[in-house]
Amino acid sequence: MASTSVHLPPALVEQLDRLAAERGTSRNRVILEACEELLAQHRGDWPAGFFDSDLGPQDLQELRSGGTEMESAILQSRRDRSVPPL
């Protein structure tokens, strides 16, 4: 694992140490988890396990087909600049 040097204010280090002690982990682990969480929020990642499912092959094929159909409809609508019917 790569390492880096970060300069933190003493008050922040104290808070990190207290949190690490409460969680029974290291300061490094707390900082690592905070960085991962920030990056996940920034990217808009889906929560772990969000796409886990027990769908069968037929279900997955229908889902893919529906997604492809929806994508085609969206792209067609984007090309057609006329007012959509109400």
C-alpha positions in Angstrom: 0.0 0.0 0.0 1.3 3.5 -0.8 2.0 5.9 1.9 1.7 9.7 2.1 2.3 12.4 4.6 -0.5 14.7 5.7 -0.2 17.6 8.1 -3.1 17.9 10.5 -4.0 20.4 13.2 -3.4 19.0 16.7 -7.1 19.3 17.6 -8.1 17.2 14.6 -5.5 14.6 15.5 -7.0 14.4 19.0 -10.5 13.9 17.6 -9.2 11.2 15.2 -7.5 9.4 18.1 -10.6 9.5 20.3 -12.7 8.2 17.4 -10.2 5.4 16.7 -10.2 4.4 20.4 -14.0 4.4 20.5 -14.1 2.2 17.4 -11.2 0.0 18.5 -9.2 0.7 15.4 -6.2 2.8 14.3 -6.0 6.4 13.4 -4.8 5.3 10.0 -8.0 3.2 9.5 -10.2 6.1 10.5 -8.5 8.4 8.0 -8.6 5.7 5.3 -12.4 5.1 5.8 -13.1 8.9 5.8 -11.2 9.3 2.5 -13.0 6.4 0.9 -16.4 7.7 2.1 -15.6 11.2 0.7 -14.6 9.8 -2.6 -17.7 7.6 -2.8 -19.9 10.6 -2.2 -18.0 12.7 -4.7 -18.4 10.0 -7.4 -21.9 9.2 -6.5 -21.0 5.5 -6.1 -23.8 3.1 -5.3 -23.6 1.5 -1.8 -21.8 -1.8 -1.6 -24.1 -4.7 -2.5 -26.6 -2.4 -4.2 -26.5 -4.4 -7.4 -26.2 -7.8 -5.7 -29.2 -9.9 -6.5 -30.3 -13.5 -7.0 -31.8 -12.8 -10.4 -31.8 -15.7 -12.7 -30.4 -15.7 -16.3 -33.9 -15.1 -17.8 -34.5 -12.1 -15.4 -31.1 -10.6 -16.2 -31.8 -10.9 -20.0 -35.2 -9.2 -19.6 -33.6 -6.5 -17.5 -30.9 -5.9 -20.1 -33.5 -5.9 -22.9 -35.6 -3.3 -21.1 -32.6 -1.1 -20.4 -31.6 -1.2 -24.1 -35.1 -0.4 -25.1 -35.2 2.5 -22.7 -31.9 3.8 -23.8 -33.0 3.8 -27.5 -36.2 5.7 -26.6 -34.2 8.3 -24.7 -31.7 8.8 -27.5 -34.5 9.0 -30.1 -36.2 11.6 -28.0 -33.0 13.6 -27.8 -32.8 13.7 -31.6 -36.4 14.7 -32.0 -36.7 18.3 -30.9 -40.5 18.5 -31.5 -42.9 19.1 -28.6 -43.7 15.7 -27.0 -47.4 14.7 -27.1 -49.4 15.3 -23.9 
